[in-house]
């Protein structure tokens, strides 16, 4: 899902990409998600995808960056194809990492854990929990967007 000129920034927050700010990132985002998604199961899945995403960002930043990376969270409302979407956008200044959403070999969840290749399960969880996941490298920053349609499709 590409951003549009009709994006409305509902709220934003920025801190160093560190576990020291975990509660700030998660409390801020959970509060925003629950304002727009009344279905608690859907809100939980979306929030779980967000937690997985920032966990990967923070761990990668702390492990691979020589300098302190920053992590910005933006809550957006987007209208696309006459549907309203809630978008959580992360922008981090850590090393470039493209998760290749929907372009990897699928994770075989029926395979015993000890036989699975390492990695990929978190990205799989993100893909399964949201309607759209998108990544781009823009102006020296990783930009991830996870989106969920918040306007039911008419039948």
Secondary structure by P-SEA (a helix, b strand, c coil): ccccccccccccccccccccaaaaaaaaaaaaaaaccccaaaaaaaaaaaaaaaaaaaaaaacccccbbbbbbbbbbbbcccbbbbbbbbbbcccccccccccccccccccccccccccaaaaaaaaacccbbbbbbcccbbbbbbbbbcccccc
